[in-house]
């Protein structure tokens, strides 16, 4: 009986350690991915800010239409200078949605997936699609 209790306790401890290790690995991989994308974003910001390279919008290049994200590089550069007026003028809808998009990025690594978050994502996607239609009419 004592041996069976020890085995049960050992298996419970092993299970807890495995779960903790899996959770720690997922947090580490999320942080590593975030750091990579943040570093990549800052690198592109530096390149665009000092006119070394700037990626054109493929939709605008091939069709002449403005996509919902057109002006995002100008907006981010203006924000890096603290010029909120120029950032708003570059892409007003995306400027307003930016805090919500950052909040969703935060939730992506720190919260469980919920139906509410999925609705939130779809709301942002629909708003951006409508903005793409409105800005080209």
TIPADREN-479142 format. One record per residue (C-alpha): residue in three letters; x, y, z. Coordinates in Angstrom, 2 decimals. Each point is the difference from the previous one (the first is absolute). Example, Ala and Ser with C-alpha at 12.3 -4.5 7.8 and 13.67 -1.06 7.14 Angstrom:
// TIPADREN-479142
PT  rest  X  Y  Z
PT  ALA  12.30  -4.50  7.80
PT  SER  1.37  3.44  -0.66
//
This chain:
// TIPADREN-479142
PT  rest  X  Y  Z
PT  UNK  0.00  0.00  0.00
PT  UNK  2.79  2.42  0.84
PT  UNK  1.75  -0.94  -3.24
PT  UNK  -3.14  0.73  -2.04
PT  UNK  -0.38  3.42  1.70
PT  UNK  3.63  0.81  -0.79
PT  UNK  -0.49  -1.01  -3.64
PT  UNK  -3.17  2.09  -0.25
PT  UNK  1.80  2.99  1.51
PT  UNK  2.96  -0.49  -2.32
PT  UNK  -2.21  -0.21  -3.08
PT  UNK  -1.88  3.11  1.12
PT  UNK  3.27  1.88  0.50
PT  UNK  1.25  -1.17  -3.39
PT  UNK  -3.25  1.13  -1.61
PT  UNK  0.24  3.43  1.64
PT  UNK  3.64  0.39  -1.03
PT  UNK  -0.84  -0.99  -3.58
PT  UNK  -2.87  2.50  -0.12
PT  UNK  2.16  2.76  1.49
PT  UNK  2.76  -0.76  -2.50
PT  UNK  -2.44  0.09  -2.91
PT  UNK  -1.44  3.32  1.22
PT  UNK  3.49  1.49  0.47
PT  UNK  1.03  -1.12  -3.51
PT  UNK  -3.11  1.57  -1.54
PT  UNK  0.63  3.28  1.83
PT  UNK  3.67  -0.04  -1.06
PT  UNK  -0.86  -0.69  -3.64
PT  UNK  -2.62  2.77  0.04
PT  UNK  2.50  2.46  1.49
PT  UNK  2.66  -1.06  -2.48
PT  UNK  -2.40  0.45  -2.92
PT  UNK  -1.09  3.40  1.32
PT  UNK  3.59  1.16  0.40
PT  UNK  0.82  -1.08  -3.54
PT  UNK  -2.98  1.83  -1.50
PT  UNK  0.59  3.09  2.13
PT  UNK  3.67  0.08  -1.06
PT  UNK  -1.00  -0.51  -3.63
PT  UNK  -2.55  2.82  0.28
PT  UNK  2.56  2.39  1.50
PT  UNK  2.50  -0.92  -2.70
PT  UNK  -2.56  0.78  -2.72
PT  UNK  -0.93  3.24  1.80
PT  UNK  3.64  1.10  -0.07
PT  UNK  0.35  -0.89  -3.67
PT  UNK  -3.20  1.84  -0.96
PT  UNK  0.62  2.96  2.31
PT  UNK  3.36  0.77  -1.54
PT  UNK  -1.20  -0.69  -3.58
PT  UNK  2.22  -3.02  -0.47
PT  UNK  -2.82  -2.29  -1.10
PT  UNK  -3.77  0.09  0.18
PT  UNK  -2.28  -2.77  -1.22
PT  UNK  -2.78  1.14  -2.34
PT  UNK  -3.52  -1.34  0.33
PT  UNK  -0.42  -2.81  -2.55
PT  UNK  -3.74  0.65  -0.42
PT  UNK  0.57  3.67  -0.73
PT  UNK  2.94  -0.78  -2.27
PT  UNK  -1.94  -2.44  -2.18
PT  UNK  -3.55  1.41  0.13
PT  UNK  0.29  3.62  1.06
PT  UNK  -2.46  -0.57  2.86
PT  UNK  0.88  0.87  3.59
PT  UNK  -0.14  -3.00  2.34
PT  UNK  -1.18  0.41  3.62
PT  UNK  3.64  0.00  1.12
PT  UNK  1.34  2.53  -2.48
PT  UNK  1.74  2.72  1.94
PT  UNK  1.03  -2.20  2.92
PT  UNK  3.72  0.63  -0.54
PT  UNK  -0.60  3.75  -0.11
PT  UNK  -2.17  -0.30  3.10
PT  UNK  2.62  -1.96  1.97
PT  UNK  2.77  2.40  -1.03
PT  UNK  -2.17  2.97  1.06
PT  UNK  -0.72  -1.73  3.32
PT  UNK  3.73  -0.59  0.52
PT  UNK  0.46  3.77  -0.26
PT  UNK  -3.01  0.62  2.27
PT  UNK  -1.99  1.66  -2.79
PT  UNK  -3.52  -1.29  0.70
PT  UNK  -1.65  2.30  -2.54
PT  UNK  2.09  -1.34  -2.88
PT  UNK  -0.54  -3.55  1.25
PT  UNK  -3.76  0.52  0.00
PT  UNK  0.09  1.52  -3.48
PT  UNK  2.01  -2.95  -1.39
PT  UNK  -2.68  -2.55  0.95
PT  UNK  -2.74  1.22  2.35
PT  UNK  -1.81  -3.30  0.55
PT  UNK  3.13  -2.00  0.66
PT  UNK  1.23  2.76  2.33
PT  UNK  -3.20  -0.32  2.04
PT  UNK  0.15  -3.82  -0.05
PT  UNK  3.68  -0.18  0.95
PT  UNK  -0.57  -0.26  3.79
PT  UNK  -2.52  -2.81  -0.56
PT  UNK  2.41  -1.84  -2.28
PT  UNK  2.75  0.27  2.64
PT  UNK  -2.47  -1.28  2.60
PT  UNK  -0.79  -3.00  -2.21
PT  UNK  3.72  -0.68  -0.42
PT  UNK  0.34  0.08  3.79
PT  UNK  -2.92  -2.40  0.41
PT  UNK  1.48  -2.33  -2.59
PT  UNK  2.87  -0.86  2.34
PT  UNK  -1.55  0.48  3.42
PT  UNK  -3.58  -1.23  -0.09
PT  UNK  -2.04  -2.98  -0.99
PT  UNK  -1.88  0.09  -3.26
PT  UNK  -3.58  1.06  0.54
PT  UNK  -2.98  0.59  -2.24
PT  UNK  0.02  3.67  1.03
PT  UNK  3.51  0.44  -1.33
PT  UNK  -0.98  -1.65  -3.28
PT  UNK  -2.89  2.46  -0.38
PT  UNK  2.40  2.83  0.77
PT  UNK  2.37  -1.16  -2.75
PT  UNK  -2.84  -0.31  -2.50
PT  UNK  -1.26  3.46  0.91
PT  UNK  3.43  1.48  -0.76
PT  UNK  0.24  -1.94  -3.28
PT  UNK  -3.46  1.20  -1.09
PT  UNK  0.82  3.60  0.94
PT  UNK  3.21  -0.15  -2.02
PT  UNK  -1.76  -1.55  -3.01
PT  UNK  -2.67  2.71  0.12
PT  UNK  2.76  2.61  0.25
PT  UNK  1.65  -1.47  -3.08
PT  UNK  -3.25  0.37  -1.92
PT  UNK  -0.80  3.51  1.28
PT  UNK  3.45  1.45  -0.68
PT  UNK  -0.14  -1.11  -3.65
PT  UNK  -3.46  1.36  -0.83
//
